[in-house]
């Protein structure tokens, strides 16, 4: 009887642990810094210089599907300096794409060498509103403890 009670307790504990570890949060793909190439579907805001160097710049873009029903926010970082830059975290924010206060994050450190560019892509989602939309990016790099923000990019959706 005592062994049965212990086995029942162990089974319940294992099930609870599995639920906490594997079932408590929504599934999402890990987002890494990636190479990219632009085309006419990319709508980008102005390039912003970082406090790291006048030669390390970043900007936020919206990539719109050809049928104009979906989009994704992208943060681009370009290093034209002579020194490596450690990209600590990138964020792309858009209330219209990812919900109020919603954003996507690239969290894995990436060494951006001189002459390189990389992008942090948010997920592609259906536009939730018709009309104007906005997106902006945030970058954490090297040892800067504060976020460096890009200027906002505006996009227009049609319904």
N, CA and C atoms as an extended XYZ file, in Angstrom:
477
Properties=species:S:1:pos:R:3:atomname:S:1:resname:S:1:resid:I:1 pbc="F F F"
N         0.820       -1.195        0.000 N   UNK     1
C         0.000        0.000        0.000 CA  UNK     1
C         0.864        1.258        0.000 C   UNK     1
N         1.923        1.245        0.792 N   UNK     2
C         2.804        2.389        0.871 CA  UNK     2
C         3.546        2.591       -0.456 C   UNK     2
N         3.961        1.503       -1.106 N   UNK     3
C         4.649        1.592       -2.397 CA  UNK     3
C         3.703        2.153       -3.448 C   UNK     3
N         2.459        1.724       -3.423 N   UNK     4
C         1.472        2.222       -4.386 CA  UNK     4
C         1.288        3.733       -4.232 C   UNK     4
N         1.223        4.206       -2.999 N   UNK     5
C         1.067        5.631       -2.743 CA  UNK     5
C         2.290        6.414       -3.245 C   UNK     5
N         3.481        5.866       -3.027 N   UNK     6
C         4.710        6.516       -3.498 CA  UNK     6
C         4.736        6.564       -5.020 C   UNK     6
N         4.364        5.457       -5.677 N   UNK     7
C         4.342        5.429       -7.143 CA  UNK     7
C         3.314        6.413       -7.702 C   UNK     7
N         2.163        6.507       -7.065 N   UNK     8
C         1.146        7.468       -7.500 CA  UNK     8
C         1.670        8.892       -7.348 C   UNK     8
N         2.319        9.174       -6.226 N   UNK     9
C         2.895       10.501       -6.005 CA  UNK     9
C         3.969       10.811       -7.046 C   UNK     9
N         4.847        9.840       -7.356 N   UNK    10
C         5.891       10.045       -8.360 CA  UNK    10
C         5.292       10.309       -9.739 C   UNK    10
N         4.253        9.570      -10.096 N   UNK    11
C         3.610        9.774      -11.401 CA  UNK    11
C         2.981       11.162      -11.479 C   UNK    11
N         2.322       11.590      -10.428 N   UNK    12
C         1.703       12.919      -10.418 CA  UNK    12
C         2.768       14.012      -10.485 C   UNK    12
N         3.854       13.827       -9.764 N   UNK    13
C         4.944       14.801       -9.794 CA  UNK    13
C         5.570       14.878      -11.182 C   UNK    13
N         5.790       13.736      -11.816 N   UNK    14
C         6.369       13.715      -13.163 CA  UNK    14
C         5.439       14.390      -14.166 C   UNK    14
N         4.147       14.134      -14.064 N   UNK    15
C         3.189       14.757      -14.983 CA  UNK    15
C         3.150       16.272      -14.788 C   UNK    15
N         3.166       16.712      -13.546 N   UNK    16
C         3.165       18.152      -13.269 CA  UNK    16
C         4.436       18.812      -13.787 C   UNK    16
N         5.566       18.172      -13.566 N   UNK    17
C         6.840       18.708      -14.053 CA  UNK    17
C         6.840       18.804      -15.572 C   UNK    17
N         6.368       17.776      -16.256 N   UNK    18
C         6.310       17.793      -17.725 CA  UNK    18
C         5.398       18.909      -18.216 C   UNK    18
N         4.273       19.116      -17.547 N   UNK    19
C         3.359       20.188      -17.938 CA  UNK    19
C         4.017       21.557      -17.776 C   UNK    19
N         4.720       21.735      -16.678 N   UNK    20
C         5.393       23.017      -16.445 CA  UNK    20
C         6.487       23.250      -17.475 C   UNK    20
N         7.288       22.224      -17.736 N   UNK    21
C         8.419       22.388      -18.649 CA  UNK    21
C         8.009       22.484      -20.109 C   UNK    21
N         7.013       21.705      -20.517 N   UNK    22
C         6.714       21.602      -21.941 CA  UNK    22
C         5.359       22.161      -22.355 C   UNK    22
N         4.462       22.368      -21.429 N   UNK    23
C         3.130       22.774      -21.833 CA  UNK    23
C         2.672       24.129      -21.356 C   UNK    23
N         3.487       24.815      -20.596 N   UNK    24
C         3.028       26.056      -19.996 CA  UNK    24
C         3.214       27.280      -20.878 C   UNK    24
N         4.024       27.185      -21.911 N   UNK    25
C         4.248       28.358      -22.749 CA  UNK    25
C         3.995       28.008      -24.204 C   UNK    25
N         3.618       28.994      -25.002 N   UNK    26
C         3.360       28.716      -26.405 CA  UNK    26
C         4.647       28.366      -27.136 C   UNK    26
N         4.529       27.524      -28.137 N   UNK    27
C         5.688       27.154      -28.940 CA  UNK    27
C         6.123       28.343      -29.777 C   UNK    27
N         7.423       28.536      -29.889 N   UNK    28
C         7.931       29.604      -30.739 CA  UNK    28
C         9.308       29.216      -31.240 C   UNK    28
N         9.616       29.631      -32.443 N   UNK    29
C        10.923       29.350      -33.012 CA  UNK    29
C        11.956       30.286      -32.399 C   UNK    29
N        13.151       29.778      -32.224 N   UNK    30
C        14.239       30.613      -31.744 CA  UNK    30
C        14.665       31.535      -32.871 C   UNK    30
N        14.835       32.791      -32.547 N   UNK    31
C        15.178       33.783      -33.568 CA  UNK    31
C        16.662       34.116      -33.447 C   UNK    31
N        17.387       33.949      -34.532 N   UNK    32
C        18.813       34.250      -34.581 CA  UNK    32
C        19.063       35.434      -35.503 C   UNK    32
N        20.223       36.066      -35.376 N   UNK    33
C        20.654       37.088      -36.317 CA  UNK    33
C        20.929       36.404      -37.643 C   UNK    33
N        20.385       36.955      -38.733 N   UNK    34
C        20.469       36.312      -40.042 CA  UNK    34
C        20.942       37.285      -41.119 C   UNK    34
N        21.463       36.707      -42.208 N   UNK    35
C        21.760       37.519      -43.382 CA  UNK    35
C        20.432       37.862      -44.052 C   UNK    35
N        20.450       38.825      -44.943 N   UNK    36
C        19.209       39.253      -45.588 CA  UNK    36
C        19.518       39.896      -46.927 C   UNK    36
N        18.501       40.023      -47.738 N   UNK    37
C        18.586       40.840      -48.959 CA  UNK    37
C        17.229       41.505      -49.133 C   UNK    37
N        17.245       42.758      -49.525 N   UNK    38
C        16.005       43.529      -49.625 CA  UNK    38
C        15.464       43.504      -51.051 C   UNK    38
N        14.181       43.835      -51.159 N   UNK    39
C        13.542       44.025      -52.463 CA  UNK    39
C        12.447       45.073      -52.292 C   UNK    39
N        11.575       45.199      -53.275 N   UNK    40
C        10.549       46.251      -53.234 CA  UNK    40
C         9.496       46.023      -52.154 C   UNK    40
N         9.470       44.860      -51.537 N   UNK    41
C         8.516       44.590      -50.456 CA  UNK    41
C         9.015       45.096      -49.102 C   UNK    41
N        10.247       45.591      -49.059 N   UNK    42
C        10.819       46.113      -47.824 CA  UNK    42
C        10.536       47.610      -47.734 C   UNK    42
N         9.993       48.041      -46.612 N   UNK    43
C         9.704       49.454      -46.351 CA  UNK    43
C        10.462       49.816      -45.072 C   UNK    43
N        11.500       50.632      -45.226 N   UNK    44
C        12.424       50.889      -44.115 CA  UNK    44
C        12.361       52.327      -43.634 C   UNK    44
N        12.560       52.477      -42.343 N   UNK    45
C        12.674       53.799      -41.747 CA  UNK    45
C        14.079       54.327      -41.943 C   UNK    45
N        14.352       55.510      -41.400 N   UNK    46
C        15.681       56.102      -41.559 CA  UNK    46
C        16.754       55.296      -40.830 C   UNK    46
N        17.960       55.397      -41.333 N   UNK    47
C        19.106       54.765      -40.687 CA  UNK    47
C        19.500       55.603      -39.474 C   UNK    47
N        19.766       54.927      -38.353 N   UNK    48
C        20.105       55.595      -37.104 CA  UNK    48
C        21.523       55.223      -36.689 C   UNK    48
N        22.348       56.215      -36.355 N   UNK    49
C        23.688       55.945      -35.831 CA  UNK    49
C        23.561       55.484      -34.386 C   UNK    49
N        24.434       54.572      -33.986 N   UNK    50
C        24.444       54.110      -32.600 CA  UNK    50
C        25.481       54.885      -31.800 C   UNK    50
N        25.364       54.884      -30.468 N   UNK    51
C        26.400       55.505      -29.637 CA  UNK    51
C        27.731       54.753      -29.698 C   UNK    51
N        27.728       53.545      -30.251 N   UNK    52
C        28.963       52.769      -30.359 CA  UNK    52
C        29.952       53.428      -31.304 C   UNK    52
N        29.416       53.911      -32.441 N   UNK    53
C        30.258       54.496      -33.480 CA  UNK    53
C        29.347       55.101      -34.541 C   UNK    53
N        29.832       56.120      -35.217 N   UNK    54
C        29.081       56.654      -36.358 CA  UNK    54
C        29.014       55.650      -37.498 C   UNK    54
N        29.852       54.618      -37.414 N   UNK    55
C        29.929       53.620      -38.476 CA  UNK    55
C        29.185       52.332      -38.139 C   UNK    55
N        28.483       52.319      -37.024 N   UNK    56
C        27.593       51.207      -36.683 CA  UNK    56
C        26.186       51.782      -36.676 C   UNK    56
N        25.383       51.362      -37.643 N   UNK    57
C        24.050       51.942      -37.828 CA  UNK    57
C        22.992       50.845      -37.813 C   UNK    57
N        21.759       51.265      -37.574 N   UNK    58
C        20.664       50.305      -37.589 CA  UNK    58
C        19.387       50.983      -38.031 C   UNK    58
N        18.421       50.164      -38.442 N   UNK    59
C        17.131       50.686      -38.875 CA  UNK    59
C        16.094       49.575      -38.773 C   UNK    59
N        14.838       49.998      -38.753 N   UNK    60
C        13.726       49.062      -38.711 CA  UNK    60
C        13.018       49.072      -40.056 C   UNK    60
N        12.628       47.885      -40.490 N   UNK    61
C        11.900       47.741      -41.753 CA  UNK    61
C        10.653       46.895      -41.528 C   UNK    61
N         9.706       47.060      -42.424 N   UNK    62
C         8.542       46.180      -42.495 CA  UNK    62
C         8.614       45.483      -43.846 C   UNK    62
N         8.545       44.163      -43.829 N   UNK    63
C         8.493       43.395      -45.067 CA  UNK    63
C         7.037       42.981      -45.256 C   UNK    63
N         6.462       43.375      -46.383 N   UNK    64
C         5.050       43.113      -46.673 CA  UNK    64
C         4.966       42.030      -47.745 C   UNK    64
N         4.062       41.070      -47.553 N   UNK    65
C         3.883       40.025      -48.561 CA  UNK    65
C         3.334       40.644      -49.846 C   UNK    65
N         3.562       39.996      -51.003 N   UNK    66
C         3.085       40.558      -52.272 CA  UNK    66
C         1.581       40.850      -52.297 C   UNK    66
N         0.782       40.047      -51.585 N   UNK    67
C        -0.666       40.304      -51.562 CA  UNK    67
C        -1.059       41.350      -50.518 C   UNK    67
N        -0.075       41.877      -49.797 N   UNK    68
C        -0.256       42.959      -48.821 CA  UNK    68
C        -1.186       42.607      -47.658 C   UNK    68
N        -1.286       41.335      -47.326 N   UNK    69
C        -2.131       40.920      -46.212 CA  UNK    69
C        -1.328       40.568      -44.962 C   UNK    69
N        -0.029       40.378      -45.111 N   UNK    70
C         0.819       39.990      -43.983 CA  UNK    70
C         2.092       40.819      -43.992 C   UNK    70
N         2.719       40.872      -42.831 N   UNK    71
C         3.973       41.598      -42.735 CA  UNK    71
C         4.821       41.094      -41.587 C   UNK    71
N         6.062       41.535      -41.579 N   UNK    72
C         6.958       41.225      -40.474 CA  UNK    72
C         7.892       42.409      -40.259 C   UNK    72
N         8.192       42.641      -39.000 N   UNK    73
C         9.131       43.699      -38.647 CA  UNK    73
C        10.538       43.117      -38.622 C   UNK    73
N        11.506       43.931      -39.055 N   UNK    74
C        12.898       43.488      -39.134 CA  UNK    74
C        13.799       44.600      -38.596 C   UNK    74
N        14.764       44.233      -37.768 N   UNK    75
C        15.788       45.162      -37.299 CA  UNK    75
C        17.086       44.830      -38.024 C   UNK    75
N        17.661       45.810      -38.711 N   UNK    76
C        18.902       45.626      -39.464 CA  UNK    76
C        20.022       46.381      -38.758 C   UNK    76
N        21.184       45.735      -38.629 N   UNK    77
C        22.367       46.376      -38.053 CA  UNK    77
C        23.516       46.221      -39.048 C   UNK    77
N        24.221       47.316      -39.323 N   UNK    78
C        25.360       47.306      -40.244 CA  UNK    78
C        26.587       47.865      -39.536 C   UNK    78
N        27.705       47.149      -39.661 N   UNK    79
C        28.960       47.566      -39.042 CA  UNK    79
C        29.961       47.957      -40.128 C   UNK    79
N        30.181       49.245      -40.298 N   UNK    80
C        31.193       49.742      -41.236 CA  UNK    80
C        32.432       50.237      -40.498 C   UNK    80
N        32.496       49.984      -39.201 N   UNK    81
C        33.658       50.409      -38.417 CA  UNK    81
C        34.796       49.405      -38.612 C   UNK    81
N        35.907       49.650      -37.950 N   UNK    82
C        37.055       48.749      -38.055 CA  UNK    82
C        37.090       47.727      -36.925 C   UNK    82
N        36.114       47.786      -36.008 N   UNK    83
C        36.096       46.893      -34.850 CA  UNK    83
C        34.848       46.026      -34.856 C   UNK    83
N        34.962       44.850      -34.241 N   UNK    84
C        33.806       43.974      -34.086 CA  UNK    84
C        32.809       44.588      -33.108 C   UNK    84
N        31.551       44.253      -33.314 N   UNK    85
C        30.474       44.669      -32.419 CA  UNK    85
C        29.753       43.402      -31.965 C   UNK    85
N        29.502       43.285      -30.670 N   UNK    86
C        28.761       42.142      -30.154 CA  UNK    86
C        27.291       42.531      -30.061 C   UNK    86
N        26.457       41.904      -30.891 N   UNK    87
C        25.012       42.129      -30.825 CA  UNK    87
C        24.475       41.269      -29.693 C   UNK    87
N        24.046       41.900      -28.610 N   UNK    88
C        23.558       41.173      -27.437 CA  UNK    88
C        22.089       40.784      -27.584 C   UNK    88
N        21.293       41.727      -28.050 N   UNK    89
C        19.859       41.467      -28.207 CA  UNK    89
C        19.283       42.477      -29.175 C   UNK    89
N        18.388       42.012      -30.013 N   UNK    90
C        17.642       42.890      -30.900 CA  UNK    90
C        16.162       42.656      -30.694 C   UNK    90
N        15.389       43.707      -30.786 N   UNK    91
C        13.934       43.596      -30.630 CA  UNK    91
C        13.260       44.349      -31.760 C   UNK    91
N        12.184       43.777      -32.282 N   UNK    92
C        11.337       44.487      -33.235 CA  UNK    92
C         9.947       44.574      -32.627 C   UNK    92
N         9.450       45.796      -32.512 N   UNK    93
C         8.172       46.081      -31.871 CA  UNK    93
C         7.166       46.555      -32.910 C   UNK    93
N         5.921       46.124      -32.761 N   UNK    94
C         4.826       46.646      -33.575 CA  UNK    94
C         3.511       46.243      -32.936 C   UNK    94
N         2.774       47.234      -32.455 N   UNK    95
C         1.466       46.941      -31.873 CA  UNK    95
C         0.532       46.351      -32.920 C   UNK    95
N         0.622       46.849      -34.157 N   UNK    96
C        -0.280       46.388      -35.217 CA  UNK    96
C         0.032       44.955      -35.647 C   UNK    96
N         1.291       44.564      -35.602 N   UNK    97
C         1.659       43.208      -36.017 CA  UNK    97
C         1.617       42.212      -34.869 C   UNK    97
N         2.137       42.590      -33.712 N   UNK    98
C         2.343       41.635      -32.628 CA  UNK    98
C         1.486       41.902      -31.396 C   UNK    98
N         0.461       42.748      -31.536 N   UNK    99
C        -0.409       43.056      -30.415 CA  UNK    99
C         0.159       44.187      -29.577 C   UNK    99
N        -0.651       44.733      -28.708 N   UNK   100
C        -0.234       45.862      -27.877 CA  UNK   100
C         0.980       45.451      -27.045 C   UNK   100
N         2.018       46.262      -27.125 N   UNK   101
C         3.290       45.997      -26.446 CA  UNK   101
C         3.952       44.700      -26.905 C   UNK   101
N         3.567       44.220      -28.089 N   UNK   102
C         4.131       42.973      -28.595 CA  UNK   102
C         5.432       43.196      -29.344 C   UNK   102
N         6.313       42.212      -29.250 N   UNK   103
C         7.579       42.304      -29.968 CA  UNK   103
C         8.191       40.919      -30.115 C   UNK   103
N         9.200       40.849      -30.950 N   UNK   104
C         9.971       39.630      -31.158 CA  UNK   104
C        11.430       39.950      -30.861 C   UNK   104
N        12.176       38.959      -30.387 N   UNK   105
C        13.531       39.207      -29.909 CA  UNK   105
C        14.547       38.239      -30.503 C   UNK   105
N        15.717       38.752      -30.857 N   UNK   106
C        16.900       37.939      -31.152 CA  UNK   106
C        17.788       38.042      -29.921 C   UNK   106
N        17.994       36.934      -29.222 N   UNK   107
C        18.678       37.010      -27.935 CA  UNK   107
C        20.060       36.387      -27.921 C   UNK   107
N        20.458       35.718      -28.967 N   UNK   108
C        21.763       35.062      -28.952 CA  UNK   108
C        22.846       36.030      -29.401 C   UNK   108
N        23.933       36.106      -28.625 N   UNK   109
C        25.038       36.996      -28.978 CA  UNK   109
C        25.574       36.654      -30.360 C   UNK   109
N        25.852       37.692      -31.127 N   UNK   110
C        26.433       37.514      -32.450 CA  UNK   110
C        27.534       38.555      -32.624 C   UNK   110
N        28.700       38.106      -33.074 N   UNK   111
C        29.799       39.031      -33.343 CA  UNK   111
C        29.658       39.549      -34.764 C   UNK   111
N        29.349       40.824      -34.871 N   UNK   112
C        29.188       41.478      -36.172 CA  UNK   112
C        30.534       42.091      -36.551 C   UNK   112
N        31.216       41.444      -37.482 N   UNK   113
C        32.542       41.900      -37.904 CA  UNK   113
C        32.432       43.120      -38.799 C   UNK   113
N        33.554       43.785      -38.983 N   UNK   114
C        33.613       44.946      -39.865 CA  UNK   114
C        33.129       44.559      -41.260 C   UNK   114
N        32.255       45.388      -41.822 N   UNK   115
C        31.731       45.136      -43.164 CA  UNK   115
C        30.512       44.237      -43.214 C   UNK   115
N        30.050       43.738      -42.079 N   UNK   116
C        28.896       42.838      -42.056 CA  UNK   116
C        27.604       43.572      -41.710 C   UNK   116
N        26.501       42.976      -42.163 N   UNK   117
C        25.153       43.391      -41.769 CA  UNK   117
C        24.387       42.142      -41.371 C   UNK   117
N        23.499       42.284      -40.410 N   UNK   118
C        22.635       41.181      -40.000 CA  UNK   118
C        21.262       41.749      -39.672 C   UNK   118
N        20.279       40.844      -39.667 N   UNK   119
C        18.898       41.243      -39.409 CA  UNK   119
C        18.273       40.344      -38.357 C   UNK   119
N        17.401       40.941      -37.570 N   UNK   120
C        16.576       40.228      -36.597 CA  UNK   120
C        15.151       40.273      -37.134 C   UNK   120
N        14.637       39.130      -37.574 N   UNK   121
C        13.315       39.050      -38.191 CA  UNK   121
C        12.260       38.679      -37.158 C   UNK   121
N        11.197       39.478      -37.079 N   UNK   122
C        10.030       39.079      -36.316 CA  UNK   122
C         9.226       38.092      -37.150 C   UNK   122
N         8.231       37.444      -36.571 N   UNK   123
C         7.414       36.511      -37.346 CA  UNK   123
C         6.547       37.233      -38.373 C   UNK   123
N         6.224       36.534      -39.443 N   UNK   124
C         5.287       37.056      -40.439 CA  UNK   124
C         3.880       36.758      -39.949 C   UNK   124
N         3.056       37.796      -39.846 N   UNK   125
C         1.697       37.630      -39.335 CA  UNK   125
C         0.726       38.438      -40.188 C   UNK   125
N        -0.545       38.076      -40.104 N   UNK   126
C        -1.585       38.837      -40.803 CA  UNK   126
C        -1.724       40.203      -40.143 C   UNK   126
N        -1.930       41.228      -40.959 N   UNK   127
C        -2.150       42.559      -40.409 CA  UNK   127
C        -3.441       42.547      -39.604 C   UNK   127
N        -3.384       43.078      -38.392 N   UNK   128
C        -4.554       43.052      -37.512 CA  UNK   128
C        -5.441       44.274      -37.686 C   UNK   128
N        -4.923       45.307      -38.338 N   UNK   129
C        -5.707       46.523      -38.529 CA  UNK   129
C        -5.564       47.003      -39.964 C   UNK   129
N        -6.494       47.815      -40.388 N   UNK   130
C        -6.407       48.443      -41.705 CA  UNK   130
C        -5.903       49.869      -41.511 C   UNK   130
N        -5.113       50.347      -42.441 N   UNK   131
C        -4.621       51.717      -42.353 CA  UNK   131
C        -3.185       51.779      -41.896 C   UNK   131
N        -2.873       52.798      -41.096 N   UNK   132
C        -1.496       53.022      -40.668 CA  UNK   132
C        -1.043       51.989      -39.643 C   UNK   132
N         0.211       51.642      -39.733 N   UNK   133
C         0.850       50.789      -38.746 CA  UNK   133
C         2.258       51.295      -38.507 C   UNK   133
N         2.832       50.893      -37.402 N   UNK   134
C         4.160       51.380      -37.036 CA  UNK   134
C         4.998       50.241      -36.472 C   UNK   134
N         6.293       50.345      -36.652 N   UNK   135
C         7.226       49.392      -36.063 CA  UNK   135
C         8.495       50.141      -35.687 C   UNK   135
N         9.211       49.639      -34.706 N   UNK   136
C        10.468       50.231      -34.286 CA  UNK   136
C        11.348       49.129      -33.720 C   UNK   136
N        12.631       49.393      -33.686 N   UNK   137
C        13.583       48.404      -33.205 CA  UNK   137
C        14.363       48.906      -32.011 C   UNK   137
N        14.883       47.956      -31.244 N   UNK   138
C        15.714       48.248      -30.082 CA  UNK   138
C        16.936       47.338      -30.165 C   UNK   138
N        18.100       47.902      -29.889 N   UNK   139
C        19.349       47.143      -29.970 CA  UNK   139
C        20.128       47.257      -28.667 C   UNK   139
N        20.615       46.122      -28.202 N   UNK   140
C        21.563       46.058      -27.089 CA  UNK   140
C        22.852       45.504      -27.689 C   UNK   140
N        23.953       46.247      -27.567 N   UNK   141
C        25.206       45.801      -28.177 CA  UNK   141
C        26.392       46.127      -27.282 C   UNK   141
N        27.452       45.334      -27.441 N   UNK   142
C        28.663       45.463      -26.638 CA  UNK   142
C        28.296       45.506      -25.163 C   UNK   142
N        28.844       46.431      -24.406 N   UNK   143
C        28.575       46.467      -22.968 CA  UNK   143
C        27.557       47.535      -22.589 C   UNK   143
N        26.855       48.089      -23.577 N   UNK   144
C        25.848       49.099      -23.266 CA  UNK   144
C        24.694       48.444      -22.516 C   UNK   144
N        24.360       48.978      -21.350 N   UNK   145
C        23.284       48.423      -20.546 CA  UNK   145
C        21.925       49.003      -20.909 C   UNK   145
N        21.911       50.033      -21.721 N   UNK   146
C        20.636       50.634      -22.094 CA  UNK   146
C        20.321       50.279      -23.537 C   UNK   146
N        19.071       50.392      -23.857 N   UNK   147
C        18.616       50.061      -25.205 CA  UNK   147
C        18.800       51.259      -26.120 C   UNK   147
N        19.246       50.985      -27.321 N   UNK   148
C        19.359       52.008      -28.360 CA  UNK   148
C        18.191       51.791      -29.313 C   UNK   148
N        17.370       52.803      -29.519 N   UNK   149
C        16.172       52.630      -30.336 CA  UNK   149
C        16.288       53.266      -31.704 C   UNK   149
N        15.663       52.629      -32.683 N   UNK   150
C        15.614       53.192      -34.027 CA  UNK   150
C        14.448       54.157      -34.128 C   UNK   150
N        14.441       54.919      -35.190 N   UNK   151
C        13.271       55.729      -35.483 CA  UNK   151
C        12.167       54.807      -35.985 C   UNK   151
N        10.940       55.247      -35.828 N   UNK   152
C         9.785       54.436      -36.197 CA  UNK   152
C         9.595       54.419      -37.707 C   UNK   152
N         9.233       53.252      -38.225 N   UNK   153
C         8.871       53.144      -39.634 CA  UNK   153
C         7.348       53.026      -39.704 C   UNK   153
N         6.740       53.748      -40.624 N   UNK   154
C         5.283       53.741      -40.809 CA  UNK   154
C         4.966       52.892      -42.028 C   UNK   154
N         3.907       52.115      -41.934 N   UNK   155
C         3.445       51.355      -43.085 CA  UNK   155
C         1.934       51.458      -43.170 C   UNK   155
N         1.404       51.260      -44.366 N   UNK   156
C        -0.035       51.364      -44.597 CA  UNK   156
C        -0.536       50.034      -45.131 C   UNK   156
N        -1.601       49.531      -44.517 N   UNK   157
C        -2.212       48.291      -44.992 CA  UNK   157
C        -3.539       48.610      -45.658 C   UNK   157
N        -3.938       47.745      -46.541 N   UNK   158
C        -5.235       47.902      -47.201 CA  UNK   158
C        -6.091       46.692      -46.888 C   UNK   158
N        -7.382       46.888      -46.868 N   UNK   159
C        -8.297       45.781      -46.569 CA  UNK   159
C        -9.270       45.576      -47.707 C   UNK   159
